[in-house]
């Protein structure tokens, strides 16, 4: 039974690592998305960093990405930026792929 237990523990460690990496990738994606949106809204300096942090925090409101999408899209729309919800979704997908690569590479 030791071999089975060793295998099970190996799978559990891999699952935990995968979950940790996905969490980091999502947080990184949200930060960069916030920086992107801040640029579109014309924010500068510390305001960019503050807005990016607010986007990261918004991800803890509800499970999934809808809370982040809603925040960024509504903020952009409220600032007069002409962007569709689909545009924001595509940017989120693009940035998540980049963030996953970066996290896996150890950056």
C-alpha positions in Angstrom: 0.0 0.0 0.0 3.0 2.3 0.4 3.3 2.8 -3.4 -0.4 3.8 -3.6 0.0 6.2 -0.7 3.1 7.7 -2.2 1.3 8.2 -5.6 -1.7 9.7 -3.8 0.5 12.2 -1.9 2.3 13.1 -5.2 -1.0 13.9 -6.9 -2.1 16.0 -3.9 1.2 17.9 -4.0 0.8 18.5 -7.8 -2.8 19.6 -7.3 -1.8 22.1 -4.6 1.0 23.5 -6.7 -1.3 23.8 -9.7 -3.9 25.7 -7.6 -1.2 28.0 -6.2 0.1 28.8 -9.7 -3.4 29.5 -11.0 -4.0 31.8 -8.1 -0.8 33.7 -8.8 -1.6 33.8 -12.5 -5.0 35.3 -11.9 -3.7 37.9 -9.5 -1.0 38.9 -12.0 -3.5 39.0 -14.8 -5.8 41.2 -12.7 -3.0 43.6 -11.8 -1.9 44.0 -15.5 -5.5 44.3 -16.6 -5.9 47.1 -14.0 -2.8 48.8 -15.4 -4.1 48.5 -19.0 -7.5 49.9 -18.0 -5.9 52.7 -16.0 -3.9 53.7 -19.1 -7.1 53.8 -21.2 -8.7 56.0 -18.6 -5.8 58.4 -18.5 -4.7 57.6 -15.0 -1.0 58.4 -14.1 1.5 57.7 -11.4 0.2 56.3 -8.1 -3.3 56.3 -9.4 -2.4 53.5 -11.8 -1.0 51.4 -9.0 -4.0 52.1 -6.8 -6.4 51.2 -9.5 -4.5 48.0 -10.3 -4.7 47.0 -6.6 -8.5 47.7 -6.6 -8.9 45.4 -9.6 -7.0 42.6 -7.8 -9.2 43.1 -4.7 -12.4 43.0 -6.8 -11.6 39.4 -7.7 -12.4 38.3 -4.1 -16.0 39.5 -4.3 -17.5 36.5 -6.2 -16.1 33.2 -7.5 -15.0 33.4 -11.1 -14.0 36.4 -13.3 -17.3 38.1 -13.6 -16.6 40.5 -10.7 -13.3 41.6 -12.3 -14.9 42.0 -15.7 -17.8 44.0 -14.3 -15.5 46.4 -12.4 -13.1 47.1 -15.3 -15.9 47.3 -17.9 -18.0 49.6 -15.8 -15.1 51.8 -14.8 -14.0 52.1 -18.4 -17.5 52.9 -19.6 -17.9 55.4 -16.8 -14.7 57.2 -17.9 -16.0 57.5 -21.4 -13.7 54.9 -22.9 -15.4 53.2 -25.9 -14.8 49.6 -25.2 -17.1 46.6 -25.4 -17.5 43.9 -22.8 -16.1 41.5 -25.4 -13.0 43.6 -25.8 -12.4 43.4 -22.0 -13.0 39.6 -22.0 -10.5 39.1 -24.8 -7.9 41.3 -23.0 -8.5 39.2 -19.8 -7.9 36.0 -21.8 -4.8 37.3 -23.4 -3.3 38.5 -20.2 -4.2 35.3 -18.3 -2.3 33.3 -20.9 0.7 35.6 -20.5 0.5 35.5 -16.7 0.3 31.7 -16.7 3.5 31.5 -18.8 5.2 33.9 -16.5 4.3 32.1 -13.3 5.3 28.7 -14.8 8.7 30.3 -15.8 9.2 31.4 -12.3 9.0 35.1 -13.1 
